[in-house]
């Protein structure tokens, strides 16, 4: 069991912390909260779970607070919310069976179900609470959780015709427990001492696939799934079945403040008590796909919508649309880090680009559908679409490129899969599912394309890099796999002297460990790194590709006891990025993200969802802001970032940046020293010149934990920071104040 004590930070103030400086080794989430799932009302707040996070809205102050793994939650994908009003305890159930209990500003994790080996799904479907206990409905049974002692008490199973019934919902009254199951609906006396025996549960209704229950004074409304023999209808049960309401369009029912809500895709109907013959309806053009709704004690209607997040209504109409700032979607196709901020590509018809300059406020580009790649030149942004070719966007105009304005190189439906800008400002792109594998738009707005007969039309280009010799490298996916390399011999629009190859597993023609290449990256030494389905390989001599010399990729051998093995040879490598210290960030299919030393032989970090706030072990893309050191990790469950301890180094010593400075008595974190000469030596001394600490920068950043050479915390006072330039000459670069 894990306990985390935390301080809730309202969204207003958390924005300020973003804008200042995230500490080195700090994590942040950058989720979209648009896809609202569930709602819960407590005395002061409305809690709203979204796709991969949770936020709550204070009804008095109107502040929004985010909650996720970076703030103490143990997991992602919340599937149920429960509330013990008497003890002021909130219960969170997750898709994988994990459970968090929030009480007294402490998050208590109860991972028993998550860690148990079960053949059935572990999802916590619904939660009901009574007298210090929470009742959790799951496919494998009804779990009883002791909220006071923070432990699983027991599990009840319902057996019907020798089959274990899946429990979809649970409600509790003062006398009874009611459950909706795949086998029908049941009840039992809550004070019974033998509910482990399924024969002590009484069947209410034999209608199968009962989905949800609403309970009032031991009377029930039972909603059945559309797949059931009642086809989405509702049963009214009072001691016996009294009536059946036929309603095939209903999605869900809920009950709050003596109001029953019938939830449809684009409307909500509420009725007093369980009387469905009397109802009031609300619909709005804001509704796109409603997931849940509740009726609050002050007569407001709160709606969770899959596109519009949290909506607050009175009976007269919309009052407020509430959601934390963030991207338009958690589904990303690519990331671009530019001089002006972060761009996220979403392969969607609307809001397909999310942009932020400060990671606080977000803007969404609406008129460029299905964007999957991006880049920029000066003030012009270029967006590649999987269905609508290439767009140029600036402050005054949006241009879609087509056959007319590209000399027939592109058409209005081209699939532009990658964009890169070379050192001369020329834009290079790849076309997937086209014979025109590679195209170029020169700085002078001339267009050209490149045929490669060995690369067929029926393939995708996953990655594109330009090496230090101007050669273009592309990772091929489809019937033809491997890597293409093209050398235009610095005559872009004259193709008679062009050379190209498709590199494969063959010795002398690439020696790839696998022809399934997912990503490419160029390091600071000019080497080309390739991530494949069988680990990593490196081209140390890319300039030899079109010569008689050996250019084959090499796999890095690491020592494992008395034996050597290939670096990450059993991993599927989906993403690669190079940080300011020339270290390698490696994203995998199932094992999280690695940080490797510059030569790849040493593991510096290995982050997984089990040992860090990372929300998934599938890392689809990695991009790095080389100025700030922030590493953006695109996982299968949205975007996260990690403040790395490496940045781009300077050629000459500039004014350094120290964070935090001053260092106050309650600070126990890492101190970062930035804007250093690349990999420079850094010494920290007291005012008498006594050496306190010595280290080397990773690229342009050095870090210090505030201790002396003996590992002791330094005393109050001023300390000098001495840095060496590329010639080894030392000078005082800054001062840092410690206040104890």
KAWO-V393635 format. One record per residue. N is the residue number from 1. RES is the residue in one letter. PHI is phi in degrees with one decimal (none if undefined). Layout:
# KAWO-V393635
n & res & phi
N & RES & PHI
N & RES & PHI
This chain:
# KAWO-V393635
n & res & phi
1 & X & none
2 & X & -114.1
3 & X & -117.9
4 & X & -127.2
5 & X & -89.8
6 & X & -144.4
7 & X & -112.0
8 & X & -66.4
9 & X & -114.8
10 & X & -68.0
11 & X & -61.1
12 & X & -56.8
13 & X & -81.6
14 & X & -66.1
15 & X & -60.8
16 & X & -63.5
17 & X & -66.0
18 & X & -60.2
19 & X & -69.4
20 & X & -80.2
21 & X & -161.8
22 & X & -67.2
23 & X & -59.8
24 & X & -57.5
25 & X & 72.3
26 & X & -89.4
27 & X & -107.7
28 & X & -139.5
29 & X & -106.2
30 & X & -134.7
31 & X & -93.4
32 & X & -87.5
33 & X & -107.3
34 & X & -68.7
35 & X & -87.4
36 & X & -78.4
37 & X & -114.1
38 & X & -132.7
39 & X & -131.7
40 & X & -149.6
41 & X & -106.7
42 & X & -115.0
43 & X & -57.8
44 & X & -108.8
45 & X & -132.1
46 & X & -109.0
47 & X & -92.6
48 & X & -133.9
49 & X & -87.9
50 & X & -119.3
51 & X & -54.9
52 & X & -131.6
53 & X & -152.4
54 & X & -147.0
55 & X & -139.1
56 & X & -130.3
57 & X & -116.9
58 & X & -77.5
59 & X & -68.5
60 & X & -94.2
61 & X & -87.5
62 & X & 68.1
63 & X & -83.7
64 & X & -109.4
65 & X & -124.6
66 & X & -87.3
67 & X & -136.3
68 & X & -164.3
69 & X & -65.8
70 & X & -73.0
71 & X & -107.4
72 & X & 124.3
73 & X & -64.8
74 & X & -89.6
75 & X & -156.8
76 & X & -126.8
77 & X & 63.8
78 & X & -72.1
79 & X & -115.9
80 & X & -156.8
81 & X & -125.6
82 & X & -137.1
83 & X & -143.7
84 & X & -95.5
85 & X & -66.6
86 & X & -63.2
87 & X & -98.7
88 & X & 52.0
89 & X & -121.7
90 & X & -104.4
91 & X & -116.3
92 & X & -114.1
93 & X & -111.1
94 & X & -116.9
95 & X & -58.0
96 & X & -92.2
97 & X & 91.3
98 & X & -68.5
99 & X & -136.9
100 & X & -117.3
101 & X & -114.3
102 & X & -109.9
103 & X & -154.3
104 & X & 52.4
105 & X & 57.5
106 & X & -129.5
107 & X & -99.6
108 & X & -109.2
109 & X & -95.1
110 & X & -120.0
111 & X & -93.6
112 & X & -54.7
113 & X & -66.5
114 & X & -56.5
115 & X & -88.1
116 & X & -84.1
117 & X & -79.1
118 & X & -131.9
119 & X & -79.1
120 & X & -85.6
121 & X & -66.9
122 & X & -102.5
123 & X & -50.2
124 & X & -85.6
125 & X & -81.7
126 & X & -152.2
127 & X & -133.1
128 & X & -131.2
129 & X & -127.2
130 & X & -165.2
131 & X & 54.5
132 & X & 83.6
133 & X & -122.5
134 & X & -112.9
135 & X & -111.8
136 & X & -112.2
137 & X & -88.6
138 & X & -139.2
139 & X & -62.4
140 & X & -91.2
141 & X & 153.3
142 & X & -104.9
143 & X & -95.6
144 & X & -103.9
145 & X & -110.6
146 & X & -80.3
147 & X & -75.5
148 & X & -79.3
149 & X & -89.9
150 & X & 58.9
151 & X & -151.2
152 & X & -72.4
153 & X & -91.7
154 & X & -166.1
155 & X & -131.4
156 & X & -102.5
157 & X & -117.7
158 & X & -107.5
159 & X & -109.0
160 & X & -136.3
161 & X & 52.3
162 & X & 68.8
163 & X & -110.5
164 & X & -78.4
165 & X & -78.2
166 & X & -78.5
167 & X & -97.4
168 & X & -95.2
169 & X & -153.5
170 & X & -146.4
171 & X & -134.8
172 & X & -130.9
173 & X & -112.3
174 & X & -65.2
175 & X & -111.7
176 & X & -134.0
177 & X & -109.3
178 & X & -116.9
179 & X & -133.0
180 & X & -104.8
181 & X & -129.1
182 & X & -67.8
183 & X & -98.0
184 & X & 136.7
185 & X & -115.4
186 & X & -136.4
187 & X & -142.3
188 & X & -153.1
189 & X & -69.7
190 & X & -65.8
191 & X & -93.4
192 & X & -65.3
193 & X & -93.3
194 & X & -136.9
195 & X & -81.4
196 & X & -67.8
197 & X & -88.9
198 & X & -61.3
199 & X & -71.8
200 & X & -89.7
201 & X & -104.5
202 & X & -96.2
203 & X & -76.8
204 & X & -87.3
205 & X & -145.1
206 & X & -89.0
207 & X & -63.3
208 & X & -79.2
209 & X & 53.8
210 & X & -70.0
211 & X & -99.6
212 & X & -141.2
213 & X & -128.3
214 & X & -114.7
215 & X & -126.9
216 & X & -146.8
217 & X & 50.8
218 & X & 69.2
219 & X & -101.4
220 & X & -132.7
221 & X & -115.5
222 & X & -122.7
223 & X & -92.4
224 & X & -109.1
225 & X & -62.9
226 & X & -66.7
227 & X & -80.3
228 & X & -80.2
229 & X & -74.1
230 & X & -101.0
231 & X & 51.7
232 & X & 81.2
233 & X & -84.8
234 & X & -113.3
235 & X & -100.5
236 & X & -95.9
237 & X & -120.5
238 & X & -135.4
239 & X & 67.6
240 & X & -154.6
241 & X & -72.0
242 & X & -98.7
243 & X & -162.9
244 & X & -125.1
245 & X & -100.0
246 & X & -82.6
247 & X & -157.3
248 & X & -76.8
249 & X & -93.8
250 & X & -69.8
251 & X & -99.2
252 & X & -159.1
253 & X & -126.8
254 & X & -144.7
255 & X & -140.4
256 & X & -156.7
257 & X & 49.1
258 & X & 62.8
259 & X & -124.9
260 & X & -92.7
261 & X & -104.3
262 & X & -103.8
263 & X & -106.8
264 & X & -115.1
265 & X & -62.2
266 & X & -127.6
267 & X & -162.2
268 & X & -133.2
269 & X & -118.8
270 & X & -126.0
271 & X & -133.8
272 & X & -70.4
273 & X & 58.5
274 & X & -107.4
275 & X & -87.5
276 & X & -77.4
277 & X & -74.7
278 & X & -118.6
279 & X & -153.1
280 & X & -120.5
281 & X & -112.9
282 & X & -135.4
283 & X & -135.4
284 & X & -158.2
285 & X & -69.5
286 & X & -74.1
287 & X & -74.1
288 & X & -116.0
289 & X & -161.2
290 & X & -76.8
291 & X & -104.3
292 & X & -162.9
293 & X & -155.4
294 & X & -139.3
295 & X & -111.6
296 & X & -85.6
297 & X & -66.5
298 & X & -97.8
299 & X & 73.2
300 & X & -90.1
301 & X & -106.0
302 & X & -110.5
303 & X & -124.6
304 & X & -100.9
305 & X & -116.4
306 & X & -71.3
307 & X & -119.0
308 & X & -107.9
309 & X & 62.8
310 & X & -97.5
311 & X & -119.9
312 & X & -110.9
313 & X & -122.6
314 & X & -102.6
315 & X & -69.1
316 & X & -95.5
317 & X & 137.5
318 & X & -66.3
319 & X & -101.5
320 & X & -161.1
321 & X & -106.8
322 & X & -120.7
323 & X & -167.4
324 & X & -68.7
325 & X & -61.8
326 & X & 176.1
327 & X & -62.0
328 & X & -75.3
329 & X & -156.5
330 & X & -87.2
331 & X & -87.4
332 & X & -112.0
333 & X & -109.7
334 & X & -169.6
335 & X & -130.1
336 & X & -133.0
337 & X & -106.2
338 & X & -113.0
339 & X & -67.6
340 & X & -102.6
341 & X & 144.1
342 & X & -110.8
343 & X & -118.9
344 & X & -114.5
345 & X & -99.6
346 & X & -121.3
347 & X & -80.8
348 & X & -129.9
349 & X & -71.2
350 & X & -117.8
351 & X & 51.1
352 & X & -83.9
353 & X & -133.1
354 & X & -111.1
355 & X & -134.2
356 & X & -149.7
357 & X & -94.6
358 & X & -133.7
359 & X & 62.6
360 & X & -114.0
361 & X & -93.8
362 & X & -126.9
363 & X & -118.6
364 & X & -128.6
365 & X & -86.0
366 & X & -98.7
367 & X & -102.9
368 & X & -130.7
369 & X & -74.9
370 & X & 55.9
371 & X & -79.0
372 & X & -126.9
373 & X & -159.2
374 & X & -154.3
375 & X & -161.8
376 & X & -149.4
377 & X & -133.7
378 & X & 54.0
379 & X & -98.5
380 & X & -100.5
381 & X & -105.7
382 & X & -115.0
383 & X & -123.6
384 & X & -95.0
385 & X & -111.5
386 & X & -78.5
387 & X & -139.2
388 & X & -130.2
389 & X & 68.0
390 & X & -123.7
391 & X & -117.6
392 & X & -114.7
393 & X & -126.9
394 & X & -137.9
395 & X & -64.3
396 & X & -112.4
397 & X & -153.2
398 & X & -128.6
399 & X & -117.6
400 & X & -100.0
401 & X & -82.7
402 & X & -146.3
403 & X & -62.0
404 & X & -70.0
405 & X & -100.3
406 & X & -127.1
407 & X & 58.6
408 & X & 65.8
409 & X & -67.0
410 & X & -114.5
411 & X & -124.7
412 & X & -70.2
413 & X & -118.1
414 & X & -60.0
415 & X & -98.5
416 & X & -90.8
417 & X & -98.5
418 & X & -148.3
419 & X & -135.4
420 & X & -138.2
421 & X & -109.5
422 & X & -85.6
423 & X & -65.9
424 & X & -98.6
425 & X & 84.6
426 & X & -78.9
427 & X & -96.0
428 & X & -112.1
429 & X & -143.3
430 & X & -113.3
431 & X & -111.6
432 & X & -87.2
433 & X & 57.6
434 & X & -150.0
435 & X & -70.5
436 & X & -84.3
437 & X & -61.9
438 & X & -129.9
439 & X & -133.3
440 & X & -140.1
441 & X & -119.3
442 & X & -74.2
443 & X & -61.2
444 & X & -90.6
445 & X & 70.6
446 & X & -93.6
447 & X & -118.8
448 & X & -154.7
449 & X & -140.5
450 & X & -132.9
451 & X & -82.4
452 & X & -136.1
453 & X & -56.1
454 & X & -77.9
455 & X & -108.1
456 & X & -76.2
457 & X & -68.1
458 & X & -92.9
459 & X & -154.7
460 & X & -112.7
461 & X & -103.8
462 & X & -82.8
463 & X & -153.2
464 & X & -140.5
465 & X & -134.5
466 & X & -116.7
467 & X & -83.6
468 & X & -70.0
469 & X & -107.4
470 & X & 80.2
471 & X & -78.9
472 & X & -101.6
473 & X & -116.8
474 & X & -131.7
475 & X & -88.2
476 & X & -100.3
477 & X & -126.6
478 & X & 136.7
479 & X & -58.3
480 & X & -100.9
481 & X & -114.3
482 & X & 121.5
483 & X & -133.8
484 & X & -92.6
485 & X & -129.2
486 & X & -123.8
487 & X & -117.4
488 & X & -90.2
489 & X & 55.0
490 & X & 61.8
491 & X & -124.1
492 & X & -57.1
493 & X & -95.0
494 & X & -111.2
495 & X & -97.8
496 & X & -67.1
497 & X & -104.3
498 & X & -70.5
499 & X & -128.0
500 & X & -149.3
501 & X & -140.4
502 & X & -112.6
503 & X & -82.4
504 & X & -133.9
505 & X & -78.0
506 & X & -66.5
507 & X & -64.4
508 & X & 88.0
509 & X & -132.4
510 & X & 121.3
511 & X & 54.8
512 & X & -66.1
513 & X & -67.6
514 & X & -153.0
515 & X & -82.3
516 & X & -85.8
517 & X & -99.9
518 & X & -100.2
519 & X & -157.4
520 & X & -136.1
521 & X & -152.5
522 & X & -104.2
523 & X & -88.0
524 & X & -70.4
525 & X & -92.7
526 & X & 88.9
527 & X & -74.9
528 & X & -103.4
529 & X & -103.3
530 & X & -125.0
531 & X & -100.9
532 & X & -124.2
533 & X & -75.4
534 & X & -129.4
535 & X & 96.9
536 & X & -112.5
537 & X & -137.8
538 & X & -133.3
539 & X & -96.9
540 & X & -82.3
541 & X & -131.1
542 & X & -62.0
543 & X & -69.8
544 & X & -92.3
545 & X & -55.7
546 & X & -107.8
547 & X & -122.6
548 & X & -84.6
549 & X & -82.9
550 & X & -72.3
551 & X & -122.6
552 & X & -51.8
553 & X & -65.2
554 & X & -116.3
555 & X & -94.9
556 & X & -81.0
557 & X & -98.6
558 & X & -116.1
559 & X & -82.7
560 & X & -128.9
561 & X & 68.9
562 & X & -89.1
563 & X & -121.9
564 & X & -107.9
565 & X & -146.2
566 & X & -73.6
567 & X & -58.1
568 & X & 50.5
569 & X & -64.7
570 & X & -97.9
571 & X & -100.1
572 & X & -88.9
573 & X & -95.7
574 & X & -97.9
575 & X & -152.9
576 & X & -139.6
577 & X & -152.3
578 & X & -112.8
579 & X & -91.9
580 & X & -66.0
581 & X & -96.2
582 & X & 64.9
583 & X & -86.1
584 & X & -109.1
585 & X & -96.9
586 & X & -125.9
587 & X & -100.2
588 & X & -117.0
589 & X & -72.8
590 & X & -134.5
591 & X & -119.9
592 & X & 77.4
593 & X & -126.7
594 & X & -110.9
595 & X & -114.2
596 & X & -112.2
597 & X & -62.0
598 & X & -59.5
599 & X & -95.2
600 & X & 82.6
601 & X & -88.4
602 & X & -123.3
603 & X & -87.3
604 & X & -93.2
605 & X & -135.4
606 & X & -140.2
607 & X & -96.0
608 & X & -132.7
609 & X & -68.9
610 & X & -83.1
611 & X & -114.0
612 & X & -154.4
613 & X & -70.2
614 & X & -51.5
615 & X & -94.9
616 & X & -161.9
617 & X & -89.4
618 & X & -100.3
619 & X & -107.5
620 & X & -82.4
621 & X & -158.4
622 & X & -134.9
623 & X & -133.9
624 & X & -127.1
625 & X & -83.7
626 & X & -68.4
627 & X & -77.5
628 & X & -102.4
629 & X & 83.1
630 & X & -74.4
631 & X & -101.8
632 & X & -94.6
633 & X & -115.5
634 & X & -88.5
635 & X & -100.6
636 & X & -68.8
637 & X & -122.6
638 & X & 111.3
639 & X & -108.8
640 & X & -129.0
641 & X & -140.2
642 & X & -131.4
643 & X & -80.7
644 & X & -78.1
645 & X & -100.6
646 & X & -134.8
647 & X & -134.5
648 & X & -68.3
649 & X & -80.0
650 & X & -95.7
651 & X & -77.0
652 & X & -125.5
653 & X & -70.2
654 & X & -100.4
655 & X & -65.8
656 & X & -82.0
657 & X & -117.2
658 & X & -117.8
659 & X & -137.0
660 & X & -82.5
661 & X & -156.3
662 & X & -75.1
663 & X & -98.1
664 & X & -90.5
665 & X & -63.5
666 & X & -94.6
667 & X & -94.3
668 & X & -122.3
669 & X & -90.4
670 & X & -88.8
671 & X & -100.4
672 & X & -106.7
673 & X & -122.0
674 & X & -118.0
675 & X & 67.4
676 & X & -92.5
677 & X & -64.2
678 & X & -51.1
679 & X & 55.0
680 & X & -73.4
681 & X & -80.2
682 & X & -125.2
683 & X & -121.2
684 & X & -119.1
685 & X & -128.1
686 & X & -83.1
687 & X & -68.9
688 & X & -91.8
689 & X & 86.6
690 & X & -74.7
691 & X & -67.4
692 & X & -101.8
693 & X & -158.6
694 & X & -136.3
695 & X & -156.8
696 & X & -121.7
697 & X & -74.4
698 & X & -92.0
699 & X & 67.0
700 & X & -109.3
701 & X & -131.9
702 & X & -117.5
703 & X & -126.5
704 & X & -145.8
705 & X & -93.3
706 & X & 81.6
707 & X & -113.6
708 & X & -90.0
709 & X & -64.8
710 & X & -95.8
711 & X & 81.1
712 & X & -97.4
713 & X & -62.3
714 & X & -73.1
715 & X & -82.9
716 & X & -59.3
717 & X & 146.3
718 & X & -103.4
719 & X & -124.6
720 & X & -97.2
721 & X & -113.2
722 & X & -109.3
723 & X & -127.0
724 & X & -99.1
725 & X & -88.3
726 & X & -66.4
727 & X & -93.6
728 & X & 86.5
729 & X & -80.0
730 & X & -96.3
731 & X & -154.6
732 & X & -72.6
733 & X & -104.7
734 & X & -177.3
735 & X & -132.2
736 & X & -135.1
737 & X & -107.4
738 & X & -105.0
739 & X & -117.7
740 & X & -109.6
